[in-house]
């Protein structure tokens, strides 16, 4: 097997979905005998970095002074030069998330692909009410071939940009071995609880989850792992509903896996997801999961019995009660397409 040099570009290493994907795929590439380089644009690293992955900081901040209509081309030229100098000529470049995609649409490096982590039409629903933003997105995402992290993401992409839009599907992998190991790092102080892991942002709909939890009346506590812009609103809602003694705000956790492993149940309440890595992580740890049947992701992983309509507070409350009584019935095994070896093989075969 020919050794490949792969660059994964991402804005920061702070967060969950795309950031964990970059680290997991990089580790999978190294384990398979390839060379993995992560280039990050803002100097924040909150996540544990596996061994033998080379990190490179590309200081994007200095290009912020350039007017936006010129910035991408200047920054892309600088990025290409930076990669060639620090890494050498790559065999594959994977761009992750819009701030980076916006720049790398202009990259002249070989074999640049953009990884689409969310349903684009949902993620940019507000901005897409004006046609100008659709043109901006087209200029970015039709400039390079793309990879959707689920079939739903790829289908949504084609609906938005046309059936000929260059996108294929490769499911996001999770590092099952590492998840199982780190899940035993500690035992959370909380016992007999339901868990949710995710940023407090509009997409995740903590409000739906909190209302459904309150309505369910179950005795188990609700542990919310994460931080974000809507956290204070969620805290206020918890107070308004009089359940502050039952809801625990655990904050951002570098290692959320012990919280997932020891939970009686994980609940995902999103309006939309790209794939839903936390669902896969829960399955890897044999934790029962219920989720909203949101566009792309959950329905490609879970059985119909594990799903509830989006924004259905009563349905979610009922499903929480039912599942806590019959956990074993809703435990799903993890398909091999979500393992790193499978994703590495697919990515290595990509050609521009």
C-alpha positions as YAML, in Angstrom:
chain: A
units: angstrom
residues:
- id: 1
  name: UNK
  ca: [0.00, 0.00, 0.00]
- id: 2
  name: UNK
  ca: [1.35, 3.39, -0.99]
- id: 3
  name: UNK
  ca: [1.82, 5.78, 1.94]
- id: 4
  name: UNK
  ca: [-0.28, 8.94, 1.51]
- id: 5
  name: UNK
  ca: [0.21, 12.41, 2.96]
- id: 6
  name: UNK
  ca: [-3.14, 13.82, 4.11]
- id: 7
  name: UNK
  ca: [-3.86, 17.35, 5.38]
- id: 8
  name: UNK
  ca: [-7.00, 18.02, 7.44]
- id: 9
  name: UNK
  ca: [-7.78, 21.74, 7.70]
- id: 10
  name: UNK
  ca: [-10.03, 23.01, 10.49]
- id: 11
  name: UNK
  ca: [-10.62, 26.34, 12.22]
- id: 12
  name: UNK
  ca: [-9.91, 25.24, 15.81]
- id: 13
  name: UNK
  ca: [-9.64, 22.03, 17.83]
- id: 14
  name: UNK
  ca: [-12.35, 23.18, 20.20]
- id: 15
  name: UNK
  ca: [-15.77, 21.57, 19.97]
- id: 16
  name: UNK
  ca: [-17.28, 18.23, 19.17]
- id: 17
  name: UNK
  ca: [-18.50, 17.11, 15.74]
- id: 18
  name: UNK
  ca: [-16.12, 18.20, 12.98]
- id: 19
  name: UNK
  ca: [-13.19, 18.64, 15.37]
- id: 20
  name: UNK
  ca: [-13.50, 15.11, 16.77]
- id: 21
  name: UNK
  ca: [-13.90, 13.81, 13.20]
- id: 22
  name: UNK
  ca: [-10.60, 15.45, 12.16]
- id: 23
  name: UNK
  ca: [-8.74, 13.87, 15.09]
- id: 24
  name: UNK
  ca: [-10.38, 10.44, 14.65]
- id: 25
  name: UNK
  ca: [-9.72, 10.27, 10.92]
- id: 26
  name: UNK
  ca: [-6.14, 11.51, 11.42]
- id: 27
  name: UNK
  ca: [-5.54, 8.73, 13.98]
- id: 28
  name: UNK
  ca: [-7.11, 6.18, 11.63]
- id: 29
  name: UNK
  ca: [-4.84, 7.33, 8.81]
- id: 30
  name: UNK
  ca: [-1.72, 7.03, 10.99]
- id: 31
  name: UNK
  ca: [-2.82, 3.58, 12.24]
- id: 32
  name: UNK
  ca: [-3.19, 2.51, 8.60]
- id: 33
  name: UNK
  ca: [0.38, 3.61, 7.82]
- id: 34
  name: UNK
  ca: [-0.32, 7.02, 6.28]
- id: 35
  name: UNK
  ca: [0.87, 10.50, 7.29]
- id: 36
  name: UNK
  ca: [-1.73, 12.83, 8.85]
- id: 37
  name: UNK
  ca: [-1.31, 16.58, 9.34]
- id: 38
  name: UNK
  ca: [-3.91, 18.81, 10.99]
- id: 39
  name: UNK
  ca: [-3.68, 22.49, 10.04]
- id: 40
  name: UNK
  ca: [-5.74, 24.72, 12.34]
- id: 41
  name: UNK
  ca: [-6.53, 28.41, 11.81]
- id: 42
  name: UNK
  ca: [-7.10, 29.69, 15.36]
- id: 43
  name: UNK
  ca: [-4.79, 28.72, 18.20]
- id: 44
  name: UNK
  ca: [-7.27, 26.87, 20.44]
- id: 45
  name: UNK
  ca: [-6.79, 23.18, 21.30]
- id: 46
  name: UNK
  ca: [-9.28, 21.83, 23.84]
- id: 47
  name: UNK
  ca: [-9.40, 18.23, 22.67]
- id: 48
  name: UNK
  ca: [-6.89, 15.44, 23.38]
- id: 49
  name: UNK
  ca: [-4.64, 14.90, 20.35]
- id: 50
  name: UNK
  ca: [-3.66, 11.27, 19.59]
- id: 51
  name: UNK
  ca: [0.03, 10.38, 19.16]
- id: 52
  name: UNK
  ca: [1.85, 10.71, 15.81]
- id: 53
  name: UNK
  ca: [-0.55, 13.32, 14.41]
- id: 54
  name: UNK
  ca: [1.34, 16.39, 13.33]
- id: 55
  name: UNK
  ca: [-0.30, 19.73, 14.23]
- id: 56
  name: UNK
  ca: [0.45, 22.97, 12.38]
- id: 57
  name: UNK
  ca: [-0.89, 26.41, 13.29]
- id: 58
  name: UNK
  ca: [-1.72, 28.61, 10.29]
- id: 59
  name: UNK
  ca: [-2.24, 32.12, 11.69]
- id: 60
  name: UNK
  ca: [-5.37, 33.19, 9.83]
- id: 61
  name: UNK
  ca: [-5.97, 36.18, 12.10]
- id: 62
  name: UNK
  ca: [-3.58, 38.43, 10.16]
- id: 63
  name: UNK
  ca: [-5.68, 38.06, 6.97]
- id: 64
  name: UNK
  ca: [-8.80, 39.35, 8.74]
- id: 65
  name: UNK
  ca: [-7.71, 42.92, 7.92]
- id: 66
  name: UNK
  ca: [-8.11, 42.24, 4.18]
- id: 67
  name: UNK
  ca: [-11.60, 43.09, 2.80]
- id: 68
  name: UNK
  ca: [-13.72, 39.93, 2.62]
- id: 69
  name: UNK
  ca: [-14.12, 39.95, -1.19]
- id: 70
  name: UNK
  ca: [-10.31, 39.73, -1.58]
- id: 71
  name: UNK
  ca: [-9.44, 37.85, 1.59]
- id: 72
  name: UNK
  ca: [-10.12, 34.27, 0.48]
- id: 73
  name: UNK
  ca: [-7.72, 34.38, -2.48]
- id: 74
  name: UNK
  ca: [-4.91, 35.97, -0.44]
- id: 75
  name: UNK
  ca: [-5.39, 33.58, 2.48]
- id: 76
  name: UNK
  ca: [-5.62, 30.53, 0.16]
- id: 77
  name: UNK
  ca: [-2.33, 31.46, -1.50]
- id: 78
  name: UNK
  ca: [-0.70, 31.83, 1.93]
- id: 79
  name: UNK
  ca: [-2.26, 28.52, 3.09]
- id: 80
  name: UNK
  ca: [-0.89, 26.66, 0.04]
- id: 81
  name: UNK
  ca: [2.57, 28.10, 0.63]
- id: 82
  name: UNK
  ca: [2.37, 27.23, 4.35]
- id: 83
  name: UNK
  ca: [1.37, 23.61, 3.62]
- id: 84
  name: UNK
  ca: [4.08, 23.12, 0.99]
- id: 85
  name: UNK
  ca: [6.69, 24.54, 3.38]
- id: 86
  name: UNK
  ca: [5.66, 22.67, 6.57]
- id: 87
  name: UNK
  ca: [4.14, 19.46, 5.19]
- id: 88
  name: UNK
  ca: [5.31, 19.14, 1.59]
- id: 89
  name: UNK
  ca: [3.10, 18.31, -1.39]
- id: 90
  name: UNK
  ca: [-0.02, 16.57, 0.00]
- id: 91
  name: UNK
  ca: [-1.87, 13.70, -1.69]
- id: 92
  name: UNK
  ca: [-5.21, 14.78, -0.21]
- id: 93
  name: UNK
  ca: [-6.51, 17.90, 1.55]
- id: 94
  name: UNK
  ca: [-9.76, 17.76, 3.54]
- id: 95
  name: UNK
  ca: [-11.40, 21.08, 4.40]
- id: 96
  name: UNK
  ca: [-13.80, 21.19, 7.37]
- id: 97
  name: UNK
  ca: [-16.50, 23.82, 8.11]
- id: 98
  name: UNK
  ca: [-17.39, 27.04, 6.34]
- id: 99
  name: UNK
  ca: [-14.70, 29.49, 7.55]
- id: 100
  name: UNK
  ca: [-12.05, 27.10, 6.19]
- id: 101
  name: UNK
  ca: [-14.06, 26.02, 3.13]
- id: 102
  name: UNK
  ca: [-14.45, 29.71, 2.17]
- id: 103
  name: UNK
  ca: [-10.63, 29.95, 1.95]
- id: 104
  name: UNK
  ca: [-9.83, 26.52, 0.51]
- id: 105
  name: UNK
  ca: [-12.30, 26.96, -2.35]
- id: 106
  name: UNK
  ca: [-9.41, 29.01, -3.84]
- id: 107
  name: UNK
  ca: [-6.59, 26.59, -2.94]
- id: 108
  name: UNK
  ca: [-4.37, 25.36, -5.76]
- id: 109
  name: UNK
  ca: [-3.15, 22.33, -3.80]
- id: 110
  name: UNK
  ca: [-3.87, 18.94, -5.38]
- id: 111
  name: UNK
  ca: [-6.94, 16.89, -4.48]
- id: 112
  name: UNK
  ca: [-8.77, 19.32, -2.15]
- id: 113
  name: UNK
  ca: [-12.13, 17.99, -0.91]
- id: 114
  name: UNK
  ca: [-14.63, 19.69, 1.40]
- id: 115
  name: UNK
  ca: [-16.28, 17.62, 4.11]
- id: 116
  name: UNK
  ca: [-19.90, 18.69, 4.61]
- id: 117
  name: UNK
  ca: [-20.79, 18.06, 8.25]
- id: 118
  name: UNK
  ca: [-24.37, 19.34, 8.33]
- id: 119
  name: UNK
  ca: [-27.52, 19.63, 6.23]
- id: 120
  name: UNK
  ca: [-26.59, 22.85, 4.42]
- id: 121
  name: UNK
  ca: [-30.15, 24.06, 3.79]
- id: 122
  name: UNK
  ca: [-30.96, 23.80, 7.52]
- id: 123
  name: UNK
  ca: [-27.68, 25.19, 8.80]
- id: 124
  name: UNK
  ca: [-28.03, 28.34, 6.67]
- id: 125
  name: UNK
  ca: [-31.84, 28.52, 6.61]
- id: 126
  name: UNK
  ca: [-31.95, 32.17, 7.75]
- id: 127
  name: UNK
  ca: [-29.23, 33.45, 5.39]
- id: 128
  name: UNK
  ca: [-30.71, 31.50, 2.45]
- id: 129
  name: UNK
  ca: [-33.86, 33.62, 2.56]
- id: 130
  name: UNK
  ca: [-31.80, 36.06, 0.49]
- id: 131
  name: UNK
  ca: [-30.51, 34.71, -2.84]
- id: 132
  name: UNK
  ca: [-27.15, 36.48, -2.55]
- id: 133
  name: UNK
  ca: [-25.99, 34.07, 0.14]
- id: 134
  name: UNK
  ca: [-26.86, 31.04, -2.03]
- id: 135
  name: UNK
  ca: [-24.50, 32.44, -4.67]
- id: 136
  name: UNK
  ca: [-21.76, 32.80, -2.04]
- id: 137
  name: UNK
  ca: [-22.27, 29.20, -0.94]
- id: 138
  name: UNK
  ca: [-22.26, 28.00, -4.56]
- id: 139
  name: UNK
  ca: [-18.96, 29.76, -5.24]
- id: 140
  name: UNK
  ca: [-17.49, 27.96, -2.23]
- id: 141
  name: UNK
  ca: [-19.02, 24.48, -2.48]
- id: 142
  name: UNK
  ca: [-19.10, 23.98, -6.22]
- id: 143
  name: UNK
  ca: [-15.42, 24.95, -6.48]
- id: 144
  name: UNK
  ca: [-14.19, 21.57, -5.17]
- id: 145
  name: UNK
  ca: [-15.52, 18.02, -4.87]
- id: 146
  name: UNK
  ca: [-17.33, 17.41, -1.56]
- id: 147
  name: UNK
  ca: [-17.93, 14.57, 0.89]
- id: 148
  name: UNK
  ca: [-21.20, 14.32, 2.85]
- id: 149
  name: UNK
  ca: [-20.95, 12.71, 6.30]
- id: 150
  name: UNK
  ca: [-24.31, 10.97, 5.81]
- id: 151
  name: UNK
  ca: [-26.61, 10.16, 2.90]
- id: 152
  name: UNK
  ca: [-29.07, 12.79, 4.16]
- id: 153
  name: UNK
  ca: [-26.37, 15.47, 4.07]
- id: 154
  name: UNK
  ca: [-25.46, 14.52, 0.48]
- id: 155
  name: UNK
  ca: [-29.11, 14.44, -0.64]
- id: 156
  name: UNK
  ca: [-29.76, 17.85, 0.92]
- id: 157
  name: UNK
  ca: [-26.62, 19.23, -0.77]
- id: 158
  name: UNK
  ca: [-27.88, 18.09, -4.19]
- id: 159
  name: UNK
  ca: [-31.33, 19.56, -3.58]
- id: 160
  name: UNK
  ca: [-29.71, 22.90, -2.81]
- id: 161
  name: UNK
  ca: [-26.96, 22.98, -5.44]
- id: 162
  name: UNK
  ca: [-28.36, 20.73, -8.17]
- id: 163
  name: UNK
  ca: [-28.32, 16.98, -8.82]
- id: 164
  name: UNK
  ca: [-24.96, 17.25, -10.60]
- id: 165
  name: UNK
  ca: [-23.28, 18.83, -7.57]
- id: 166
  name: UNK
  ca: [-20.00, 16.96, -6.92]
- id: 167
  name: UNK
  ca: [-20.60, 15.07, -3.65]
- id: 168
  name: UNK
  ca: [-20.21, 11.50, -2.43]
- id: 169
  name: UNK
  ca: [-21.05, 10.04, 1.00]
- id: 170
  name: UNK
  ca: [-18.53, 8.72, 3.52]
- id: 171
  name: UNK
  ca: [-19.90, 8.18, 7.01]
- id: 172
  name: UNK
  ca: [-18.03, 9.89, 9.85]
- id: 173
  name: UNK
  ca: [-16.01, 7.34, 11.81]
- id: 174
  name: UNK
  ca: [-15.64, 7.03, 15.57]
- id: 175
  name: UNK
  ca: [-12.60, 5.61, 17.34]
- id: 176
  name: UNK
  ca: [-14.36, 2.79, 19.20]
- id: 177
  name: UNK
  ca: [-11.19, 1.50, 20.90]
- id: 178
  name: UNK
  ca: [-10.23, 4.93, 22.27]
- id: 179
  name: UNK
  ca: [-13.82, 5.70, 23.34]
- id: 180
  name: UNK
  ca: [-14.06, 2.42, 25.28]
- id: 181
  name: UNK
  ca: [-10.69, 3.09, 26.97]
- id: 182
  name: UNK
  ca: [-11.33, 6.72, 27.97]
- id: 183
  name: UNK
  ca: [-14.88, 5.92, 29.12]
- id: 184
  name: UNK
  ca: [-13.21, 4.20, 32.10]
- id: 185
  name: UNK
  ca: [-11.07, 7.24, 33.06]
- id: 186
  name: UNK
  ca: [-13.49, 8.11, 35.87]
- id: 187
  name: UNK
  ca: [-17.00, 7.44, 37.16]
- id: 188
  name: UNK
  ca: [-19.25, 10.54, 37.20]
- id: 189
  name: UNK
  ca: [-20.55, 11.51, 40.64]
- id: 190
  name: UNK
  ca: [-24.11, 11.44, 39.29]
- id: 191
  name: UNK
  ca: [-25.96, 8.13, 39.26]
- id: 192
  name: UNK
  ca: [-29.15, 7.00, 37.55]
- id: 193
  name: UNK
  ca: [-29.34, 9.81, 34.98]
- id: 194
  name: UNK
  ca: [-30.22, 10.74, 31.39]
- id: 195
  name: UNK
  ca: [-27.50, 12.47, 29.35]
- id: 196
  name: UNK
  ca: [-27.32, 14.94, 26.48]
- id: 197
  name: UNK
  ca: [-23.98, 15.95, 24.97]
- id: 198
  name: UNK
  ca: [-23.82, 18.98, 22.67]
- id: 199
  name: UNK
  ca: [-23.30, 22.72, 22.36]
- id: 200
  name: UNK
  ca: [-26.07, 24.99, 23.61]
- id: 201
  name: UNK
  ca: [-26.98, 26.34, 20.17]
- id: 202
  name: UNK
  ca: [-30.32, 26.65, 18.32]
- id: 203
  name: UNK
  ca: [-29.90, 23.45, 16.28]
- id: 204
  name: UNK
  ca: [-29.69, 21.23, 19.39]
- id: 205
  name: UNK
  ca: [-33.05, 22.37, 20.84]
- id: 206
  name: UNK
  ca: [-32.27, 22.06, 24.54]
- id: 207
  name: UNK
  ca: [-35.62, 23.80, 25.13]
- id: 208
  name: UNK
  ca: [-37.49, 20.83, 23.60]
- id: 209
  name: UNK
  ca: [-35.43, 18.37, 25.64]
- id: 210
  name: UNK
  ca: [-35.92, 20.22, 28.94]
- id: 211
  name: UNK
  ca: [-39.68, 20.58, 28.42]
- id: 212
  name: UNK
  ca: [-40.03, 16.91, 27.43]
- id: 213
  name: UNK
  ca: [-37.94, 15.84, 30.44]
- id: 214
  name: UNK
  ca: [-40.10, 17.95, 32.79]
- id: 215
  name: UNK
  ca: [-43.26, 16.49, 31.25]
- id: 216
  name: UNK
  ca: [-41.98, 12.89, 31.54]
- id: 217
  name: UNK
  ca: [-41.84, 13.19, 35.34]
- id: 218
  name: UNK
  ca: [-39.15, 10.47, 35.54]
- id: 219
  name: UNK
  ca: [-37.04, 10.23, 38.69]
- id: 220
  name: UNK
  ca: [-33.70, 10.09, 36.84]
- id: 221
  name: UNK
  ca: [-31.71, 13.34, 36.71]
- id: 222
  name: UNK
  ca: [-30.88, 15.06, 33.42]
- id: 223
  name: UNK
  ca: [-27.17, 15.78, 32.86]
- id: 224
  name: UNK
  ca: [-26.39, 18.34, 30.14]
- id: 225
  name: UNK
  ca: [-22.78, 18.17, 28.94]
- id: 226
  name: UNK
  ca: [-21.60, 21.19, 26.94]
- id: 227
  name: UNK
  ca: [-21.54, 24.95, 26.86]
- id: 228
  name: UNK
  ca: [-22.65, 27.64, 24.42]
- id: 229
  name: UNK
  ca: [-24.65, 30.75, 23.63]
- id: 230
  name: UNK
  ca: [-28.04, 29.43, 24.80]
- id: 231
  name: UNK
  ca: [-26.92, 27.95, 28.12]
- id: 232
  name: UNK
  ca: [-28.32, 30.78, 30.25]
- id: 233
  name: UNK
  ca: [-31.67, 30.55, 28.45]
- id: 234
  name: UNK
  ca: [-31.74, 26.83, 29.25]
- id: 235
  name: UNK
  ca: [-30.92, 27.51, 32.91]
- id: 236
  name: UNK
  ca: [-33.78, 30.01, 33.03]
- id: 237
  name: UNK
  ca: [-36.18, 27.49, 31.49]
- id: 238
  name: UNK
  ca: [-35.14, 24.88, 34.08]
- id: 239
  name: UNK
  ca: [-35.91, 27.41, 36.84]
- id: 240
  name: UNK
  ca: [-39.24, 28.39, 35.27]
- id: 241
  name: UNK
  ca: [-40.25, 24.72, 35.20]
- id: 242
  name: UNK
  ca: [-39.17, 24.23, 38.82]
- id: 243
  name: UNK
  ca: [-36.79, 21.34, 38.07]
- id: 244
  name: UNK
  ca: [-33.43, 22.94, 39.04]
- id: 245
  name: UNK
  ca: [-32.84, 20.16, 41.62]
- id: 246
  name: UNK
  ca: [-33.10, 17.54, 38.83]
- id: 247
  name: UNK
  ca: [-31.09, 19.11, 35.97]
- id: 248
  name: UNK
  ca: [-27.27, 19.23, 36.11]
- id: 249
  name: UNK
  ca: [-25.29, 21.57, 33.84]
- id: 250
  name: UNK
  ca: [-21.97, 19.72, 33.62]
- id: 251
  name: UNK
  ca: [-20.23, 22.23, 31.30]
- id: 252
  name: UNK
  ca: [-17.74, 21.38, 28.54]
- id: 253
  name: UNK
  ca: [-16.00, 18.05, 29.18]
- id: 254
  name: UNK
  ca: [-12.75, 17.19, 27.42]
- id: 255
  name: UNK
  ca: [-13.71, 13.56, 27.95]
- id: 256
  name: UNK
  ca: [-17.52, 13.14, 27.82]
- id: 257
  name: UNK
  ca: [-17.37, 9.35, 27.47]
- id: 258
  name: UNK
  ca: [-17.70, 8.36, 31.15]
- id: 259
  name: UNK
  ca: [-20.86, 10.52, 31.25]
- id: 260
  name: UNK
  ca: [-22.21, 8.64, 28.23]
- id: 261
  name: UNK
  ca: [-21.18, 5.17, 29.44]
- id: 262
  name: UNK
  ca: [-22.78, 5.47, 32.88]
- id: 263
  name: UNK
  ca: [-26.03, 7.09, 31.67]
- id: 264
  name: UNK
  ca: [-29.25, 5.10, 31.66]
- id: 265
  name: UNK
  ca: [-30.18, 6.81, 28.41]
- id: 266
  name: UNK
  ca: [-28.92, 9.40, 25.92]
- id: 267
  name: UNK
  ca: [-31.46, 11.78, 24.36]
- id: 268
  name: UNK
  ca: [-30.84, 13.82, 21.17]
- id: 269
  name: UNK
  ca: [-33.43, 16.55, 20.56]
- id: 270
  name: UNK
  ca: [-32.01, 18.36, 17.50]
- id: 271
  name: UNK
  ca: [-33.95, 20.06, 14.70]
- id: 272
  name: UNK
  ca: [-31.26, 18.82, 12.30]
- id: 273
  name: UNK
  ca: [-27.95, 16.94, 12.39]
- id: 274
  name: UNK
  ca: [-25.25, 16.06, 9.88]
- id: 275
  name: UNK
  ca: [-24.82, 12.56, 11.24]
- id: 276
  name: UNK
  ca: [-24.90, 12.74, 15.05]
- id: 277
  name: UNK
  ca: [-21.52, 11.49, 16.31]
- id: 278
  name: UNK
  ca: [-22.76, 11.38, 19.91]
- id: 279
  name: UNK
  ca: [-25.32, 8.76, 18.86]
- id: 280
  name: UNK
  ca: [-22.53, 6.55, 17.47]
- id: 281
  name: UNK
  ca: [-20.45, 7.13, 20.61]
- id: 282
  name: UNK
  ca: [-23.36, 6.06, 22.81]
- id: 283
  name: UNK
  ca: [-23.88, 2.90, 20.74]
- id: 284
  name: UNK
  ca: [-20.16, 2.10, 21.04]
- id: 285
  name: UNK
  ca: [-20.63, 2.23, 24.84]
- id: 286
  name: UNK
  ca: [-23.88, 0.18, 24.76]
- id: 287
  name: UNK
  ca: [-25.96, 3.11, 26.03]
- id: 288
  name: UNK
  ca: [-29.56, 3.27, 24.82]
- id: 289
  name: UNK
  ca: [-30.33, 6.30, 22.61]
- id: 290
  name: UNK
  ca: [-33.50, 8.05, 21.53]
- id: 291
  name: UNK
  ca: [-33.44, 10.89, 19.04]
- id: 292
  name: UNK
  ca: [-35.61, 13.19, 17.04]
- id: 293
  name: UNK
  ca: [-36.02, 11.89, 13.49]
- id: 294
  name: UNK
  ca: [-34.36, 15.01, 12.15]
- id: 295
  name: UNK
  ca: [-33.11, 15.54, 8.58]
- id: 296
  name: UNK
  ca: [-30.13, 13.23, 8.00]
- id: 297
  name: UNK
  ca: [-28.23, 11.19, 10.51]
- id: 298
  name: UNK
  ca: [-30.32, 9.55, 13.24]
- id: 299
  name: UNK
  ca: [-32.58, 7.53, 10.90]
- id: 300
  name: UNK
  ca: [-29.45, 6.20, 9.15]
- id: 301
  name: UNK
  ca: [-28.11, 4.87, 12.47]
- id: 302
  name: UNK
  ca: [-31.07, 4.02, 14.71]
- id: 303
  name: UNK
  ca: [-34.15, 1.82, 14.38]
- id: 304
  name: UNK
  ca: [-37.57, 3.41, 13.93]
- id: 305
  name: UNK
  ca: [-38.45, 2.58, 17.56]
- id: 306
  name: UNK
  ca: [-35.65, 4.88, 18.76]
- id: 307
  name: UNK
  ca: [-36.98, 7.92, 16.88]
- id: 308
  name: UNK
  ca: [-39.50, 10.66, 17.66]
- id: 309
  name: UNK
  ca: [-40.84, 13.43, 15.40]
- id: 310
  name: UNK
  ca: [-38.90, 16.72, 15.50]
- id: 311
  name: UNK
  ca: [-40.18, 19.20, 18.13]
- id: 312
  name: UNK
  ca: [-42.72, 16.68, 19.47]
- id: 313
  name: UNK
  ca: [-42.42, 17.42, 23.21]
- id: 314
  name: UNK
  ca: [-45.15, 14.99, 24.25]
- id: 315
  name: UNK
  ca: [-43.80, 12.21, 22.01]
- id: 316
  name: UNK
  ca: [-40.29, 12.70, 23.41]
- id: 317
  name: UNK
  ca: [-41.60, 12.68, 26.99]
- id: 318
  name: UNK
  ca: [-43.46, 9.41, 26.35]
- id: 319
  name: UNK
  ca: [-40.44, 7.85, 24.64]
- id: 320
  name: UNK
  ca: [-38.20, 8.78, 27.61]
- id: 321
  name: UNK
  ca: [-40.62, 7.01, 30.00]
- id: 322
  name: UNK
  ca: [-40.96, 3.91, 27.79]
- id: 323
  name: UNK
  ca: [-37.23, 3.59, 27.18]
- id: 324
  name: UNK
  ca: [-36.28, 3.78, 30.85]
- id: 325
  name: UNK
  ca: [-38.60, 0.84, 31.42]
- id: 326
  name: UNK
  ca: [-37.23, -1.21, 28.48]
- id: 327
  name: UNK
  ca: [-33.62, -0.09, 27.85]
- id: 328
  name: UNK
  ca: [-32.40, -3.40, 26.41]
- id: 329
  name: UNK
  ca: [-35.03, -3.22, 23.65]
- id: 330
  name: UNK
  ca: [-33.53, 0.00, 22.27]
- id: 331
  name: UNK
  ca: [-29.81, -0.86, 22.39]
- id: 332
  name: UNK
  ca: [-28.49, -0.93, 18.81]
- id: 333
  name: UNK
  ca: [-25.18, -2.39, 17.63]
- id: 334
  name: UNK
  ca: [-22.72, -0.26, 15.66]
- id: 335
  name: UNK
  ca: [-22.38, -0.94, 11.91]
- id: 336
  name: UNK
  ca: [-18.84, -1.43, 10.50]
- id: 337
  name: UNK
  ca: [-19.28, 1.59, 8.17]
- id: 338
  name: UNK
  ca: [-18.79, 3.82, 11.24]
- id: 339
  name: UNK
  ca: [-15.37, 2.36, 12.13]
- id: 340
  name: UNK
  ca: [-12.17, 4.33, 11.24]
- id: 341
  name: UNK
  ca: [-10.73, 1.59, 8.99]
- id: 342
  name: UNK
  ca: [-13.75, 1.87, 6.69]
- id: 343
  name: UNK
  ca: [-13.57, 5.69, 6.47]
- id: 344
  name: UNK
  ca: [-9.78, 5.71, 5.94]
- id: 345
  name: UNK
  ca: [-10.09, 3.30, 3.01]
- id: 346
  name: UNK
  ca: [-12.81, 5.46, 1.40]
- id: 347
  name: UNK
  ca: [-10.92, 8.76, 1.89]
- id: 348
  name: UNK
  ca: [-7.63, 7.35, 0.58]
- id: 349
  name: UNK
  ca: [-9.41, 6.34, -2.62]
- id: 350
  name: UNK
  ca: [-10.60, 9.92, -3.27]
- id: 351
  name: UNK
  ca: [-9.31, 11.53, -6.41]
- id: 352
  name: UNK
  ca: [-9.91, 15.08, -7.57]
...
